[in-house]
């Protein structure tokens, strides 16, 4: 049978990891020395390979000599074949079947949707624990075949595959712990619930960048569908209702949630978003990648009570009443204006006259003299100012520095300023 045209896996392997391009590195696990086979090796005497092979974007279309793959790859545990030109599952099977210790396989961005994966081919993947099929446009039929033949599969990546629906597998995959299915177009919760049926042991579900609009499921049903779910990522989904957030509490083991970029939160400040989410999700210990400390949780729950205390009864969420039972009804926080005072009222004394005036504290002594010039009928050059703090024990202080700002004196309402003519 003729080999498919293009570069083979074995050809690329020999080129990249030849002694000239990939010198032998000493140390345990750093490389291997493979003696020549009786038939002779393309590298004559040796090929130095790590246990993790990265052969992405190399134009690979076929496997090449299977005997040589078996000789050189017996120790390989991870293989990255992403962004190549593999379109025939038979060729992938020839590679994988000769890598007996393979646990991680990345086939992203290969045009594998052009062929059908038969069960006998999928059987060669049996030892793989982590499989990446991003942007491969793998059909659900292909995924089902893989699930039936990979009894130890723990992590599956199905991103960028243009899925609008989910097709249920005829058998459950009990081993799968992590499903990464971002950047598809799964809008309806009825499709997401199928994932719970297929993967009952799921620990982590990453649904970011799907346009999921709502979680249409009863609380009891959610608990049955995802009984082991510990982490869910709903970044940039279409959720727009607080009731959907409340339903996340139905997952009995959920402790990590990611919810950035959803329509529901657009009208809130950054502080409000985090505090309102923490208060509504009492079991989570990590939100959007950040640990929720005990102190932050209490602050958020108290914030939640105060946030909703003025809402009409029909708009108050049930969580509000739970938290009032926990903390009691709280008083609104006092509004404290910490901005510096911009003006004060002082008594201006000149000769026998006393006049109450409002003066700006952002002006300088020189500017104050100009302001007083018409009041006391003295020129600024002939004017001396003295400031008397009503609590000062040492008497008036001369305001002798023309460029000094008034606020630096600590002037308060009720203090006094004395104006005297300069003695000639």
Buried (B, 14 or more C-beta within 10 A) or exposed (E): EEEBEBBBBBBBBBBBBBEEEBEEEEEEEEBBEBEBEEEEBBBEEBBBBBBEBBBBEBEBBBBBBBEBBEBBBBBBBBBBBBBBBBBBBBBBBBBBBBBEEBBBBBBBBBBBBEBBBEEEBBBBBBBBBBBBBBBBBBBBEBBBBBBBBBEEBBBBBBBBBEBEEBEBBEEBBEBBBBBBBBBBBBBBBEBBBBBBBBBBBBBBBBBBBBEBBBBEBEEEEBBBBBBBBBBBBBBBBBBEBBEBBBBBBBBBEBBBBBBBEBEBBEEEEEEBBBBBBBBBBEEBEEBBEEEBEEEBBBBBBBBBBEBBBEEEEEEBBEBBEBBBEEEEEEEEEEEEEEEEEEBBEBBBBBEEEEEEBEBBBEBBBBBBBEBBBEEBEBEBEBBBBBBBBEEEEEEBEEBEEEEEBBBEBEBBEEBBBBBBBEEE
